[in-house]
Amino acid sequence: MAVAPEARRRGLARRVLRALMAWGRERGCTRAYLVVVERNEAARALYESEGFEPAGGYHYRVRPVRP
């Protein structure tokens, strides 16, 4: 999920997240998982305020393409 910079701080992400959670509950989901970049403090704060907890970490591996 991403919000355009000019539309931030209006509660849009929270409304979308809550709508998705309700959609899942209506279909029998009992858990929700998401991935957020660690340095995205605003997203982490949003998700934590909605009850999400860190469950692990990840990192990317990059390799140059060789001819």
KAZIUR-V537080 format. One line per field, one symbol per residue. psi: psi as a letter, one per 30 degrees, with the letter a starting at -180 (. if undefined). burial: I if it has 16 or more other ideal C-beta (glycine too) atoms within 10 Angstrom, else O. Layout:
psi->???
burial->???
//
This chain:
psi->kkkkefglgggeeeeeeeeeeeeeefggkflkklkkkefieeeeeeeefggkkkfalllkkkkkkk.
burial->OOOOOOOOOOOOIOOOIOOOOOOOOOOOOOOOOOOIOOOOOOIOOIIOOOOOOOOOOOOOOOOOOOO
//
